[in-house]
Amino acid sequence: MTVLDGRVPVSEAEWRAAYGLTPERDVPFTTLSGEPIAPLYTEDDVAPDRTASIGLPGMFPFTRGVYPSMYRSRLWTMRQFAGFGTAEETNERFRYLLEHGQTGLSTAFDMPSLMGHDSDSPRSLGEVGREGVAIDTLDDMETLFGGIDLGAVSVSMTINAPAAIMMAFYVVAAERQGIPPDRLGGTIQADILKEYIAQKEWCFPVDPAMRLMVDMIEWCSEHMPRWHPVSISGYHIREAGSTAAQELAFTLKDGLTYVEEAVARGLDVDDFAPRLSFFFNAQIDFFEEIAKYRAARRIWARELRDTFGARNPKSWLMRFHTQTAGVSLTAQQPLNNIVRTAIEALAGVLGGTQSLHTNSYDEALALPTEDAVRIALRTQQIIAHETGVTNTIDPLGGAYFVEALTDRLERHCYDYFSRIDQVGGMVEAVKQGFPQREIADAAFTLQQEIDSGRRIVVGVNALTEGDEGQTPILRIDPALERKQLARLNGVRARRDSTAVEGALNQIQQAASRDRENLMPHLLDAARANVSEGEIVQALQAVWGDYRETPVF
């Protein structure tokens, strides 16, 4: 031990002097987001009222978790993202994952499906089934979940602009299994503001897209009490290059905007808020991510209770899914990604997530192989059953560093709220490109740090020797695209063209009326085997399309 004048330091001032940690000599360490990190945190760095702000698990403001017993009574849902080729191939992967201990299904759609294009659209050429499963019609959705009891498994679907259409396919597919909507449990992402901010997969202008999403919330509040009609997603905001504070602020402000819109529709906040869920990124900066989740719960609880007047304590709870950071994976030395994913997953668990997806080590190269998926799932299972981190609730609660970082992220979040309100709210901010510019600047700054070597990425800009062997990758057979086109043409040949035309006319008439909920008409279209692309085109004929104003 270093001593001062032959003595062990007895005060913080003496300790700092002994170790040379005077303020002018503190090394400027930062988080991944650029937040300065002091060499030591003490009780002086934590808010004086920390007892009230930290609280207890399952009690307002839920900093320490949304449930009193957390993982001591029930582990998080292990939900691996899967989808490729046609519905048959993805159905096989779903069954494989369920057989290996996965407890929920998470569906990845291909790019044409995400953009509202049918597989035979000229824009779909070469993309069908490449990075997710191709779903064009109800027939595809029934095949996707064939042999899987939709009343017994929780299903997540990651799709946004055409989410209402896919949900209609899903509800009717379950209907044909004999399962009513009120028995269906799961989540559809449907976070449309996030698309304009970060992921860039849209079908319609902002305002009608917001209307369609609120239609889903309204319909689900009446018919699907176990379903989460929107998963407010910071994941893609972070993947686009945002900081942790930006992910936190823009995600929460999106969610609060959806609450505002639903209340303006006439819904009681307690009728829908308990079914809102969130989806966050787990980046590689371990403590910053844990603090982010803690701050998110606290802010959401306060805003729902105090700003929106929610009376039901379930409305105050932020339940969220976590996925490890795809952008942190490297094509160089891909086996290193197993370590990155494990650390990120542990941050999600210690941050109190309700479900978790762990990325496969080969995803920087291609869709994951079965072996890589199994390792990713086993990562969660090792954390759950071998590490001991689930034995006590919120083991990092009260840690000076974690609580100080939580407080700092909360302050940054409210600062962004204020700036967004000054431009007229989140919808107007998105139209003006405010969050888009903030994210672009943050991404540029981080890349500069990596390119200059100021921030080390192992195997990329440092420690690059070794581990250069060929990694097996999953290749999608081009024949699957032709198979999907044949399936789609077969559906069109079998269906009743009069019923299709009638369903599309009803959708357009409803879309032209401001207050009519579109969900019943989308369900009728699904039953008539109308395709996703046909429904999107019918709505675009009324609402138009969207073109983004560049912000760079």
Secondary structure, DSSP 8 states (H G I E B T S, - for coil): ---BTTB---SHHHHHHHTT--GGG---EE-TT--EE-S---GGGS-TTHHHHH--TTSTT-TT-SSSSGGGT---EEEEEE--SSHHHHHHHHHHHHHTT--EEEEEB-HHHHHT--TTSGGGTTTTTTSSB---SHHHHHHHTTTS-TTTS-EEEE--TTHHHHHHHHHHHHHHTT--GGG--EEE---HHHIIIII---SS-HHHHHHHHHHHHHHHHHH-TTEES-EEE-HHHHHTT--HHHHHHHHHHHHHHHHHHHHHHT--HHHHGGG-EEEEEE-S-HHHHHHHHHHHHHHHHHIIIIIS---SHHHH---EEEEE-GGG--SSSTTHHHHHHHHHHHHHHHTT-SEEE---TTTTTSS--HHHHHHHHHHHHHHHHTS-TTSSS-TTTT-HHHHHHHHHHHHHHHHHHHHHHHTTSHHHHHHHTHHHHHHHHHHHHHHHHHHHTSS--BTTTB---S-----------THHHHHHHHHHHHHHHHS-HHHHHHHHHHHHHHHTSTT--SHHHHHHHHHTT--HHHHHHHHHHHH---------
